[in-house]
C-alpha cells in the first residue's frame, strides 16, 4: 500500500512550555481527562479519522492508547502515564491530570526550570513521607477476618465504571469476586518481603455476568486443537510433572557453544531425534503425566508422548516457569 504523503525525517525542536500552542494542547488533554475522572466522570467515544472501531471508555489506559497524540509534550505525558499504569495498574487519570496541573502551574509562576525541578522533588519527598506515616488520612485500617471494609472499597470502584452497566446484584457479585481474587494473591507464609500473586481476567462473550467465577491456579494458553486432545482428563489423583526450561525442538542452535563431532555416515538430525525419543521413552517409563516446556517440543516427540497418553504443552514462556516450579514442586530441567 503506497503512502499518502512522503515520509518526513524526524525533527528535534526546542519549544518553551510557555508557548500558546503548548497551553492549548494541554488544555484540551486536561479537559478530556478531567471530565472522565471520578464517579461522575463521563464516557468518551474515540474514533480515528482514518477509520476503524469506535472506542467507548473512561479508562485511562484505553483512552490514552486510542487518542491520536502528535505533540511531543503530550507524547511524553501520555507515555509516562501508560508506563505508570503498567507498573501500578491504577490511578492513570489522576497521574495524567496531576502532570497537566504541574505544567500549568509552572507556566503561571514564571520560575526557572531548575527551580521548578528542585521544588517538585522537595514536594515529592514531603508527599512520600506523609503517605508512609501512620497519620496519613489515605490509610484505611482493615480487619481481614471481617472484610466488609474491603468489600465496600471494591464496590465503590466497580460502581464508578458506567460503561459496565451492571445491576446491583451483578455489582455485588463482581465485587465479591474481585475481593476473593485479591485475597488469593496473598501468600499464606511470608518471609522477608511480601510478594503478591497475579490475577488475570479472561473475558468471555455470550455469558452472564453472574456466571463469572474465580479459579485459583496458573493460566496456560494452548490452542483449541491441543485443548481438545487434552480434555477430558480422567485421572483423579496427583499428576507427575516434568518441566523443561531448555528447547526440545532438536535444533542444534539451542544446544549452546561448543564443538560437535559427527562420525562419518551419521545423520545429525536423525541422531538428535533419536535422543529426543529416548527422552520420551524415559518419561513414559517414569509414568510422567504432564510434560511442559518453556520453548518448543519437536512434533515427533509430541506425537510419541500423545500416543502414550502423556500431555505435552510447549511454548509456556519464561514468565510462567517460576510459578509452575513452585506450584508443581518440580525443578526445571535445563539440559
DAPE-V247775 format. One record per run of one state. SS is the DSSP state (A for helix, B for strand, O for the rest). FROM is the first residue (numbers start at 1). TO is the last residue. If there is no record, write none. Layout:
ss=SS from=FROM to=TO
ss=SS from=FROM to=TO
This chain:
ss=O from=1 to=19
ss=A from=20 to=34
ss=O from=35 to=43
ss=B from=44 to=46
ss=O from=47 to=54
ss=B from=55 to=57
ss=O from=58 to=59
ss=A from=60 to=66
ss=O from=67 to=71
ss=A from=72 to=88
ss=O from=89 to=91
ss=A from=92 to=109
ss=O from=110 to=112
ss=A from=113 to=132
ss=O from=133 to=147
ss=A from=148 to=158
ss=O from=159 to=161
ss=A from=162 to=164
ss=O from=165 to=167
ss=A from=168 to=184
ss=O from=185 to=208
ss=A from=209 to=211
ss=O from=212 to=223
ss=A from=224 to=230
ss=O from=231 to=240
ss=B from=241 to=244
ss=O from=245 to=247
ss=B from=248 to=248
ss=O from=249 to=251
ss=A from=252 to=254
ss=O from=255 to=267
ss=A from=268 to=285
ss=O from=286 to=289
ss=B from=290 to=293
ss=O from=294 to=296
ss=B from=297 to=297
ss=O from=298 to=298
ss=A from=299 to=307
ss=O from=308 to=310
ss=B from=311 to=313
ss=O from=314 to=317
ss=A from=318 to=328
ss=O from=329 to=332
ss=B from=333 to=333
ss=O from=334 to=335
